[in-house]
Amino acid sequence: MADLIALGKSIRIFLVDGTPTGLRTAEIPNWTGHVLVAPRIRISEALLRPEAAKTGVYLLVGEEAGRAIVYVGEGDSIADRVRKHAKDEDKDFWERVCLITSKDVNLTKAHVRYLESRLVQIIRRSNRAQVRNGNEPSPKILPEGDISDMEFFLGQLQILLPTVGMDFLRPATSPELGSLIPEKSGILLPQSSVPRVTLRLLHKSGVDARAFDNDGEIVVLSGSIGTGQNFKVNHYAPLRQSLIDEGKITILPDGGIQFLEDVPFSSPSAAAAVLNNRNSSGPREWRIEDTDQTLGEWRDALLDSSSKGLEMADF
């Protein structure tokens, strides 16, 4: 297998009305894909744009209990499909829409059905969002060359969408390996120069968990154990219950919890609170497994190291 190469990317984000919260378009130079993101309150404006009349896929995005909720769809005319969803009381969870099309006319119905199916798979595997599609769409059978093109298209989306606030498409990661985008593409995401370390959370209440810090995102590893004790204050209790309902976490006979798969969290405190079942200071409670430093101490050491490096460079 050829060596994987980490490539930098330029991304162009255009604020259609000059505001960061309004309509935004996003593109990657020399890529035919085009992304339009809009808040729900501006949906009528978004659907009047020419790209909304094209064949493509769309994401309806909301949040519940601190966890993203996503519905993935496709259509010959995205505008028609999204208008129906906007009036559907069963899909009232979403507050943002993302329209994904091509700047040329090469995306066919078969292509967008393939993209829809693969997007559902990727989002579910990333474990960063709850997918509201009732059934996983079956992928459309495409010629081998078209599959290669669509996998490259997906790879570009996985780079682009996190830059417009849709982090749930980031690939799943592991402590040992970088992030492949997508599974078949052979493209390696540029990785941080910060060393990846394993974290440990232990507590007499029954907590025994391992995780790693992925550029500020804490990924709790499968098999980690959390407490069954109930504490008065836990702002992340709804998130804990949501992960139980989704089958990511199971309740043990003694009332504790166990992670059944790797689960990413937006902060170390969110991860610690779900495990401890109480409000927690993640930087103080997570420890580096090899050195027993707290996560906060380790981050401070990195900062001190960079300051010394800057002083040496000035000298």
N, C-alpha and C positions, 0 to 999 in steps of 0.2 A: 504493500500500500504506500502511495506517495506521501511524503511528509506534508502535514497540514501547515498552512501558512496563515499567520495572523495579519489581517489587513486593516488599515485605518479606513475611515469613511468620512466623506463630507455629506452633510444633510442640509437641505434647504427647507426652512419652515417659513411660510408666508402668512402674516396676520391680515386676513382679508379686509377687515374694517379698522385695522390699526390697534386693536385691543387684544391682550393675551388670553382673554376668556371668551372671545367670540368665535367666529368661524376661522379655522386654520387649515391650510393645506401643507402637505409635507411630501417631499420628493428626494430621491437620491440621484445625483447626476449620472447620466448614461444608463438609467434604468427606466423601463416603460411604465412602471407602476405609479399610481397617484393615490394619495390618501387625503380625505376631507374629514375633519373632526368638527362637531358642532354640539353645543349644549341643547337640551331638548327644547328650551324656550325659543331657540332660533331655528327650529327644525323647518319651518315654512320657508325661510330664506335658503337653507341648505338644499332643499328639494327642488328649488327653482333653478339651481345651477346646472349647466349642461352635463357635468359628470354624473349627476343623479339619474339621468335618463339612460345611462349606459348599462350594459351587462356587467355585473360585478358581485361582490360579496359585501356584507355589512355586519357590523357588530353593534348590538344594543348593550350599553354598559351602565350598571348601577352599583350600589353597595349596600350591604346589610350586615350588621354585627361586625363591622370592621373588615369585611371580606368582600372582594369584588364579585359581582354577578354579571355573567355575559351570556347573551343569546347570539348565535351565529346563523346568518341566513344568506340566501343568494337569490338572484332574480335577473330576468332579461331587462327589466327596468327597475332599478333599485328604489326609485321614488315611489312607485306603486306599492311595493312590498312594505316599505317603512310607513307609508300613510296608513295602511291597514293595521300595522302593529301599534301605531300611535293611538288608535281608537279602541284597541283591545284591552279590556280591563284585566285580563289574565297576564298581561305583559306591562303592568304599570310600574315595574321596579326600575326602569332605566331612566337615566338623566343625561346621558351622552350618546351620540351616535357616531360611528366611524364608517365612512363609505370608501370602499377599496375598488378601484377600477384601473384601467390601462389607458395611457395617453394615446395609444394607437387603437385599432379595432380588432385586435387579434384574440381577445378573450371571448370564448364561445360559451354556450350554456354548459357544455361538457366540462370545460376548464373550470368554471366557477363552482360547479357541483363537486369537482375534485378538491378545489381549494376549501370549500365549506367543510367537507369531511375531514380534511387534514387539519384545519384550524381547530376544530372541536377536539381532535386527538391531541394536538400540541398543547392546547390550553389545559385539558384535563391532566396531561402528564406533568405540566409545570407545577401543578398544585397551588397556584396562586389565585385561583378564582373558582367559583361555582358555576358550572355550565347549565343554563336553563333549557337547553334543547331536550325535548322529551326523549327522543331516540337519537342515537349517534348515526348521522347520515352515512349511507354506504357510499364509498368512493366510486366515481364514474370511471369505467375502464377507458384508458387513453393509450395511444401509441407510445412506445418507449421514449421517443424524442420529446413528445409533449409532456410526459411525466417529468423528464429532466428539467424542462423549462419551468414547469409549475413548482418544482422543488426549489429551484433558484429563486423564483418569485417569492416563495414562502420565507426563504432565508433572508431576503431583503426586508420583508415585513417584520421579521423578528429583530432586526437591527433598528428599524424605523419607528415602530409603534411605541416602544418604551420612551422615546424622546418626546412624545405627545401625551404622556401620562398613562399609557396602557401597558403597565408592567407585566401583566399576566401572560404575555406572549414570550417573555424571556424563557430560554430553554432551561430545563432542569439541569442542575449541576451536581457534582460530587466533590468530596474533599480532595480526591486524587487527580481528577481530570478537569480540563477546561470545558467550556460550553460549546457543543456542536450545534450548528444552525443550518438547516434543520437536521434531522437524523441522517438523511441520505446525501446531504449536500457536500460534505467534505470541507466546509469552510469553518475556520476556527475564529471565534470571537477574540478580539484583542483583550488580553487579560491584564489585570492590575499587577503592578510591580510589587505590591504588598504581599508578603508570604502568607499563604493560607494555613491557618492553625486550627486544631481541634479544640473545642470548648467542652467544659464539663460543668454540670450543675448537680450538686448533691445537697440533700437536706434531710434532717432526722424525721421529717414528716413522710418520708417515703419516696422522695424525688431522686432519681438517678438517670440523668439525661446527658446525651452527647450531641454536639452541634458543630457547625463551622460558620465563620463570618465570610459572607460572599459580597464584598464591597458594601458593607453596611446592612445587608440582608442576612438574617440569621436563619440557617436551615437546620431544623431539629431532625435528627436522624431516626430512622425506623428502629423500633425496639426501646426507645426512651420511655421512662416511667415517670408519671406525674402523681401528685398526691390526691387522695380521695377526701381529705379534710376540707370542710367548708369554713371559709373565713368571711368576715363581715363585708369587706370591701374588695371587689375585683372588677375593675372596669372592663376587663376582657372576658368576663364570664359568658357573654353572648357569643363571642368568637369561639371559645372553648366548646360551647354547646353546638355551634354550627359545624365544627370539625367532627364532633361525635355523630351528628346527624348525617354528615356526608360519608361516614365510614372511614375517615382518615385516622380516627382515634377510637379505641374500644375501651369499655369500662371493665375493669378486672373484678374478680369475685370479692376482693377486699375493699372495693369502692374506688381504688386508684384507677389511673388511666394508662394506656400504653399506645404509643404511636405505631400505626401499622405500615406507614410509609414515610419517606422524607417529606417534611412540610416546611416551606419557607415562611418567614415572618418579616414584617416591615421594620422591626426594631428588636433589639435584645430584650427590652422590657416587655414587649408583647409576648415573646416566646417564654420568658421566665414566668409571667403572670398566668399563662395558660397551664404551665407545668405546676406552679405553686398554688394555683387557685386563689391568688390574692394579688393585690397591687405589688409590683416588684421593681427594683432598680436593676435592670439588666447589666449595665456596666459594672456594678458592684457585686452582683451575685454569680454571673458567669465567670469561670476561671479558665485560663489557658492550661490545657491538660499536662503539657510537658514542663511548665515552669511554675505553676500554681499562682501566677499573677492573676489579678482580676482583669477582666476585659478592659476596664478603664485604665488600669495601670499599664497594660500592654500598649494601648493606643497612645498614652502619654509618652511612653518610651519611643514609639515610632516618631512622634512629633519632635522629641528631644534629639533623636538621631538625625532627622532632616535639618534641624537648626544647626547642628554641629557641621553637617555636610555643607550647608550654605556658608558658614563662617570659614571653613577651609577653602571653599571656592573663592571667597572674597580675598582671602589672604594670598 
